């Protein structure tokens, strides 16, 4: 009986998550251009676990809201940097960055994490740009970007190159290597 209930909840979760689409101003029913809060995210994603923390990195500290499946798989997170306009004690704040980590969520072009970048480029058209991050690259335009890592060719590996610096990755190199999408970001390229 427990196994049946687990299976039914898993099927329900998959249907719910697959219904979530990233558009220019929304993620599912969650508005992205208005201030958000943990309660608001909980209201829009009631079947998921939502956490909040003040996080830090190579940037100013930030509010981080993360959303996980019942079994702990990360779906997405938001980042809001602390600044003169946003304090650690604020309960609602604008989103500076949204990062989708799960193939269960698609964007308005029907692209998902795990898809090959050439397929995404075909769906998006030619009006995209490539941006170098810390360790990977982002490809996109407007408000939706795909993060990828281009592996070195066999020839480059033979001479000891184990990665390409993101600033030196060309669109030809991306098209030839056709890496998988690691994450999708909104409204700017994610710098991971």
Phi, psi and omega in degrees: 000317179300320181296320179295316179296319178298315180299316179296321178291325177294315178298317178299317178298314182298316178297316181296312182294321180293343177279350182276123181235132174276122175241187183296331184229003181216155167238104190062235178266358181281118176288132183263345184262003177247161178302141178244167176212169177300317180298319180296315179297318176302319180295323182275340180229063186292340182269009185235164177268127182245130178235159177225142174207159167267116185249169178218164180190218177278013183232179171300157176303159185207154169286132177232117173255124180243145179237130184234156172287172177299333181264010173092006178286128179289132176263306180197168172215159176242153178233132172227113184288140175286135183205192176298330182270339184232122182253162178298330183273354179297141179264341178222145185197159180284157178271126173272328182206138172239133179233120177267129184248351189244141175287357179285343179251135178245163175261179184295346177266004183067037177255141181230159170303136181099340176294154175284143186294327179297320177298317179296319180297318178299320179290326183277330186094188189271351184273063178230160179233162176247134184233135177274134175255204177290310186232352182219189180235157174240142177232131179165196177191174181063244182236010181233126183229149179246129180265132181222160170236124181270118179283152178292151176290167178300321180296318179293322178297324180297330180265009174098003178279118182256354173198160175262132172296131185305331180291343183252012178272122179261165177296324177299317178297319178298313182295321180289324182272333176048058180288164177279151177286127182270326177199166178236135181237157179216145349270004180228169176293137178279138179254091181255000000 
